[in-house]
């Protein structure tokens, strides 16, 4: 078990070289779904929560939050299912976000569909375009039922830059 966590999890690392953009993430998820199907696991047993760190970047940009706080905010948001929401709010304020920015950020992170996200952010951003492309590819590859949009999935590590899933 990871220190400080109360659950055990397994990781599978896969790297894709030479595939641009969202197609790489679509291929990674497709590979995992293929493995799951071969060992008898279905979308009823497990699913993928999917988002993009660019969603968070767009919200922070709207509130003129400096870029240097992005990593810190990701680390805080990554704990959203582990600690009480009041603690998340407190940590975000301590990181330098205004009360208004904290409330808007938490509102955006609570949306559960791309349509709802688009209503909040508009459809001009890169985050929406990437997520729409991923869900479209998932439909083409036949695994869209395995995916669930969850804007609160951001991952706390800096090497994640776009689409994220767990």
KABELTA-V430706 format. One record per run of one state. SS is the DSSP state (H for helix, E for strand, L for the rest). FROM is the first residue (numbers start at 1). TO is the last residue. If there is no record, write none. Layout:
BEGIN
ss:SS from:FROM to:TO
ss:SS from:FROM to:TO
END
This chain:
BEGIN
ss:L from:1 to:21
ss:H from:22 to:38
ss:L from:39 to:47
ss:E from:48 to:52
ss:H from:53 to:62
ss:L from:63 to:66
ss:H from:67 to:77
ss:L from:78 to:84
ss:H from:85 to:94
ss:L from:95 to:98
ss:H from:99 to:109
ss:L from:110 to:113
ss:H from:114 to:121
ss:L from:122 to:125
ss:H from:126 to:141
ss:L from:142 to:143
ss:H from:144 to:146
ss:E from:147 to:149
ss:L from:150 to:162
ss:E from:163 to:165
ss:L from:166 to:166
END
